[in-house]
């Protein structure tokens, strides 16, 4: 089953209608989050995810994000394979978020 993807604007529109509609799950490395981070994100680095799955609710909708959207797509597929029902990949990652929504965000 393919993982659905949304653009940063689509995610922001979804959150504007209902701030609790989705949890942003940032799977980037700690050094990446030190450079730039979206407010309200849950940060679990990709390499820690398997050991921390118990912290996540399989019924909760998640938008998974990384730098460009490649690692997050892998993690979203992994979560779906583990029974998470509502998992979405952020197309273009935080880099596209900065380009399309918030040019004040640092890019790396």
C-alpha positions as CSV (number, residue, x, y, z in Angstrom):
1,X,0.0,0.0,0.0
2,X,1.6,3.3,-1.0
3,X,2.2,6.1,1.5
4,X,0.3,9.2,0.8
5,X,2.2,12.5,0.6
6,X,1.3,16.1,1.2
7,X,3.1,19.3,0.3
8,X,4.1,21.7,3.1
9,X,1.2,24.0,2.1
10,X,-1.3,21.1,2.3
11,X,-0.1,20.2,5.7
12,X,-0.2,23.8,6.9
13,X,-3.8,24.1,5.6
14,X,-4.7,20.9,7.4
15,X,-3.2,22.2,10.6
16,X,-4.9,25.6,10.2
17,X,-8.3,23.9,10.2
18,X,-7.5,21.8,13.2
19,X,-4.2,22.2,15.0
20,X,-4.5,18.7,16.5
21,X,-5.3,17.1,13.1
22,X,-1.9,15.6,12.7
23,X,1.3,15.2,14.7
24,X,4.5,16.3,12.8
25,X,7.1,13.6,13.4
26,X,10.6,14.8,12.7
27,X,12.9,11.9,12.1
28,X,16.0,14.0,11.3
29,X,19.3,13.7,13.2
30,X,19.8,15.9,16.3
31,X,22.3,18.1,14.6
32,X,19.7,18.8,11.9
33,X,17.1,19.8,14.4
34,X,19.7,22.1,16.1
35,X,20.0,24.0,12.8
36,X,16.2,24.3,12.1
37,X,13.1,22.9,13.6
38,X,9.4,23.4,13.2
39,X,7.5,24.4,16.3
40,X,5.4,21.6,17.8
41,X,7.2,18.7,16.1
42,X,7.8,15.4,17.9
43,X,11.4,14.6,17.3
44,X,12.5,10.9,17.2
45,X,15.6,10.3,15.1
46,X,15.2,7.7,12.4
47,X,17.8,5.4,14.0
48,X,15.9,5.5,17.3
49,X,12.4,4.9,15.9
50,X,12.3,1.1,16.3
51,X,13.2,1.3,20.0
52,X,10.7,4.1,20.6
53,X,7.7,2.9,18.7
54,X,5.9,2.5,22.1
55,X,5.8,6.3,22.4
56,X,3.6,6.6,19.3
57,X,-0.1,5.9,19.0
58,X,-1.0,3.8,16.0
59,X,-4.4,5.5,15.8
60,X,-2.9,9.0,15.7
61,X,-2.4,10.7,12.3
62,X,1.3,11.5,11.7
63,X,3.1,13.6,9.0
64,X,6.7,12.3,8.9
65,X,9.3,14.8,7.8
66,X,13.0,14.9,7.2
67,X,15.3,17.2,5.2
68,X,14.1,16.4,1.6
69,X,11.4,13.8,2.0
70,X,13.3,10.6,1.2
71,X,14.1,9.3,4.7
72,X,10.6,10.3,5.9
73,X,9.0,8.3,3.1
74,X,11.0,5.2,4.3
75,X,9.9,5.8,7.9
76,X,6.2,6.4,6.8
77,X,6.3,3.0,5.0
78,X,7.8,1.4,8.0
79,X,5.1,2.8,10.3
80,X,2.4,1.6,8.0
81,X,3.9,-1.9,7.9
82,X,3.7,-1.8,11.7
83,X,0.0,-1.1,11.7
84,X,-0.1,2.7,11.9
85,X,-3.2,3.7,9.9
86,X,-2.8,7.4,9.2
87,X,0.8,8.1,8.1
88,X,1.7,10.8,5.6
89,X,5.0,11.8,4.1
90,X,5.9,15.5,3.9
91,X,7.0,15.9,0.2
92,X,10.2,18.0,0.0
93,X,10.8,17.9,3.7
94,X,11.8,20.8,5.8
95,X,13.8,22.3,3.0
96,X,10.6,22.7,0.8
97,X,8.8,24.0,3.9
98,X,11.4,26.8,4.1
99,X,11.2,27.5,0.3
100,X,7.4,27.5,0.0
101,X,6.1,28.6,3.4
102,X,8.7,30.2,5.6
103,X,11.7,31.7,3.9
104,X,12.9,32.9,7.3
105,X,13.8,29.3,8.2
106,X,17.5,28.4,7.9
107,X,18.3,26.0,5.1
108,X,21.2,23.5,5.0
